[in-house]
Amino acid sequence: MIHKTGAPGVAMAVAVLIAGCAQTTAQPLPPSEAPMSTTLPSVTAAALRDAAQQTGLKQEALSVLSAAAVTWPDGSLGCPRPGVMYTMALVPGYRIRIQAGERVLDYHASTRGQLLLCPDGRSVDPAPQDVM
């Protein structure tokens, strides 16, 4: 007797693989890694918390110079690193500038929750409003 491993054999293997995958459940991210709320006030609050941590100052000693919704010219969020390539598409986000003593900290964010402190001299201005 000759056994053929045609479509029924392949279908059975696929069914076993699918069943094995179905048993795996996604685990929620730990709170520290969970995406933050992406409203301008929540992103500003996150930037203030980070600025306090970066400078060692209390949040009460910091002041928000500006906080605005912007459109970044590309995936670098206006803070390109040398030698890194970024998506060439407009990215909606926020720019928060915080006075911390003598320093001004320049935070850039996306509306998807990515927040970064852009080092002095590396910041690129957002796209002009008439580009959108």
N, C-alpha and C positions, 0 to 999 in steps of 0.2 A: 504494500500500500504506500502511496506517495502522498506526503503532506505538502500542501502549498501554503506559503505564508503570504497571502495576498492581502486584499483590503480588510478582511475581518481581523487578521492579526495586527495590522497597523492600527485599526480602530481600537482594538483592545489596549494596545500600548499607550495610545493617546489618552484613553479613558483613565488608565491607571495614573498617568502623569497629572492629569487634571485633578483627579481626586486627591492626590498628594499635595498639590498646590492649594486646594481649597481648604485644607486643614491648617494652613499657615495663616495666622491672623496678624494684621498690622498692629504694631505696638504704638501707643501714643508717645510723642516726643516728651522727654523730661521737660519740666517747666522752664528751665534755663535755656533750652534749645527750641522751644515752641515759638512759632512766628508771632511777632508782636502785632498789636493792633496798628493799623496803618493810617490813622487820621493824623492831621497835622499836630493837634494837641498831644496825642500819645507819643508821636515820634519826637516832639520837642521835649517831653518829659523824659524819654529814654536818653536823649542827648544830654540833658542836664544831669541825669544820674551818672552817665559815663564821664562827663566833664568833671564832676566832683571826684570821681575815682581817679581820673587821669592827673588831676592837679593836687589832690589832697585837701581841697577847700570844701567847705560845707556848701550845699546847694543854695542856701540863703545868701552866700557871698557871691554867687554868680548872677549875671544878668543876661537876658536874651536880647541881643542887639537887633536881630531880625529872624523871622521864621515865616517862610513863604512856600507855597506850592510852585514848583518850577517844572520845566521839561529839560532833561539833560540831553546833550547832543548825541550821546552814544551809551553803550553799556558800561562805560567806566564811571558813570554817575558824576562826571566832571572832575574825576580824580585819577587820571590815567597813570599807570606805573610804566616806566620805561621798558620797552621790549615786549609788552603784553598787547595782544590784539583783542579788540572788543567788538561786540555786535554794532553794526552801523545802522542803528535805528533810534529814533527819538524815544526816550524813556521818561515817563511821568514820575515825579518824585518831589522831594522837599530839600530846602537848604536852610539850615539853622546855624546862626552865628552867635556864639556865646562869649561874653567878656568874663575872663577869669583872671582877676588882678590886672597885670600888664599885658597878658596874652589874650588873643582873640582866637577861639577854637572854631573851625569851620567844619560843620557836619553836613554830609550829603547822604541822602536816603532815596530809596525807591518806594513806590506805593505798595510794593510786595513785602516790605519789612526789612530790607537790607539797609543797615545804618553803618556809616564809616566816618571816621575822623580823618579829614584830608590834611596831610602835612603842609606846613608853610611852603609856598612856592610851587606847589603841584596842582593847585585848584584851577579849574577851567570854569568860566562863567556858563550859566545855563543857556539854552537856545533862546534866541529872541522870541518874543511873544507872537510876532507876525509869521513865524515859521510853522506854527501849529495849524 
